[in-house]
């Protein structure tokens, strides 16, 4: 049975709504059925504007149970992203909390296996989506449930956006286990968050590196209630020191710390490190989740068969995406991918545990948000002329040639203005004028040389 | 003096005009005062006033008025 098929006959608590309302699985299913009656009978393309609310959960389950193909987009997403969905995908129904807007102007031809569309980047507002099958959703959820100690008596707080693959996987797995989800929108640095954690006797805490760095800063270690059984981190590389600090705290308080690795392209989860290996291998991502397989290929595409030699990490498993889409035209047919090149470089040790070493693709996690540097260049290029960017996980360095472009545009070439265009905090942007942007012999930008100019 | 510094720090770390830095300005009510900006604000306040904020101060600092009260507790005179 899929996690979205709820057993209507259980008085177990499904969630605590954002207003404190307690909702059982029976009540949740009734609300979902009522919502389904309002949806078109024929399979169609829906879009849900998501928040961490009960209404979003009802909308999501109604679309899944009715078998529609559904786009999830954060309600707080930039207008450009919301407009891009309208324009490029023309959803027949848009669900926003309690409202439903219908649009009949496009008769979609949708591949039958297509279940969900998730965005690859929240900030740059492009219309590129990862297309996931119902099967992938189901498989990844049950695989995660087989290694994380989620129980039906558990209570988890939402700590990440609903439409973010990691955040969504927490919802899916807890539904699958008939556990309880507390709809929380407060961040770990607000009193409301800590009130929620204690009031509802939270049993687990999930977060991205930023969550754990902040937790550390606000004294989260001593604040964690006794009810906590495990912590789980994914969504990028967490500083080794912070990781070990949490691990030690977990060990001395008899709970577990799971470090995990994944991508939206694999629904959410790809690998995890069993907690007992963490102190010995703090940088490792472990091995593939149950049902999946990880391997390495070298630059020529040949398999890397020896330990401690780097190659590109390639994943295989039932949770791989169907493919990318940039408009509704891409939703008609998918030739299912057999393998997923992750774009990450890694090596494995003698025990078969993988450790990441860098990225092949130009993608960074800026304060936890996936940011494609090529997209950033394209956005800046539209108004500011040729700008080249490189980045780390907490900074973007932008470069432009001193004598390029028109003088009028030059005043706009400041970190502050770039930050506004990208909707980032100015502190994460650095801007440098160079005499000449370094190029390789093939005419492409020499990003390695740019790095030395920071 | 301290008040001017406080306004300057809020204005630069939240990236907002200084006339918007009033007592009632509150965390997550202004779109720029999100969790990332909050952590930058804390670091900037610590270095501008040469104080070490406690974990609970970071959580409690949910408005400009509260920031002033917390800094006063650490010996900053307003």
Interface residues (C-beta under 8 A of the other chain):
Chain A: X187 X188 X189 X190 X191 X194 X210 X214 X217 X218 X219 X220 X223 X367 X416 X419 X425 X426 X427 X428
Chain B: X13 X15 X27 X28 X34 X35 X36 X37 X38 X39 X40 X42 X54 X55 X56 X58 X59 X60 X62
